[in-house]
Amino acid sequence: FILFLQKRGLTDISIPELLKPEPRNYIPYAFTTETLQRFFAVCDNLPGNRPDQLIKKMVCPVLFRLLYSSGIRTTEARLLQRKDVDLEHGVLDIQKSKGYDQHYVALHETMTSLLKRYDRAIEQLQPNRSWFFESPNGDGYTYQWLYCTFRKIWDKANGCGSKAVAYDLRHNYAIENINRWKEDGFEFSNKLFYLSKSMGHRKIASTLYYYS
């Protein structure tokens, strides 16, 4: 807006310099097989029979498994359009991402099968929806909804002592993949490159940061 005014001689205000972000030392939660099993068990048994509760019961097990199995950002999952999900080939076209990088994510066949089942079932409650995960109001889910819903399910499954958040599933995805490659020698760099692109990183260093 300031540039718009400057070009027309309507202001002498200078554009302020962007502040440099302060370095963060965030330590993601270290999931175990047991804590994840308990979490997904609660996801699969959410209570309620109202229309909004039925939608939540169908969305949560699939949405959180998608985050766990693909490593996509929570924002990418929340704002995923139905048209951007290729259920035939199991590929996500991620367009609403951090920055401006569109990228594609190939899903495991078991995740693709689960998305197909969800898509058929949710269509009975939300016909002709635009969002793949659509709220009862007809919009994509908000950050607050995803954060609070994850925390409620997590606390019920594993207690309130830990500080796990949904985004930690993305960290877990990177770590679990890289740990599998330690015996692969020369193939390691290629696999890291593919992982980095799948996670929507511009630089491999960004992927390695998750591991560090």
Disulfide bonds with the S-S distance in Angstrom:
none
